[in-house]
Amino acid sequence: MMLIAPYLRGIGPSVFQNPDALRTANGAILAMDAIALMNALGVDTFSVVGHDWGSNIAEGLAVGWPQRLERMALISSLPRMGGLKTPSFRQAQRY
C-alpha cells in the first residue's frame, strides 16, 4: 500500500511548465490531474480522501471515473455535485 499526497497545481513546489497556461481551480480539471497522476504511476484503482477543496476533486473522480475508485471519504465538505440540494444552515453547521 502507498500513500500519495499531491500538491494541487500551482501550490507548494509545483510549477507550470507553460507560463501562458490558464490557471484554474476547477474541481473537474483537478480531478483530471489526479487521473493523469494515477495513470503515470500505473495505479488502476485507488481510494481517495478529500478535505475541503479535495472533497470537490474526490467528487469529480467519483462522477467521472467511478470504476477507478475503491473507496472515498469526504471531510469538511458540503455536497456540490450530483444534483443534491443545498442543506439547511443547521445541517451545514453539522458538516
Residue, then its C-alpha position, 0 to 999 in steps of 0.5 A: m500500500m502507498l500513500i500519495a499526497p499531491y500538491l494541487r497545481g500551482i501550490g507548494p513546489s509545483v510549477f507550470q511548465n507553460p507560463d501562458a497556461l490558464r490557471t484554474a481551480n476547477g474541481a473537474i480539471l483537478a480531478m483530471d490531474a489526479i487521473a493523469l497522476m494515477n495513470a503515470l504511476g500505473v495505479d488502476t484503482f485507488s481510494v481517495v480522501g478529500h478535505d475541503w477543496g479535495s472533497n470537490i476533486a474526490e467528487g469529480l473522480a467519483v462522477g467521472w471515473p467511478q470504476r477507478l475508485e475503491r473507496m472515498a471519504l469526504i471531510s469538511s465538505l458540503p455536497r456540490m455535485g450530483g444534483l443534491k440540494t443545498p442543506s439547511f444552515r443547521q445541517a451545514q453547521r453539522y458538516 
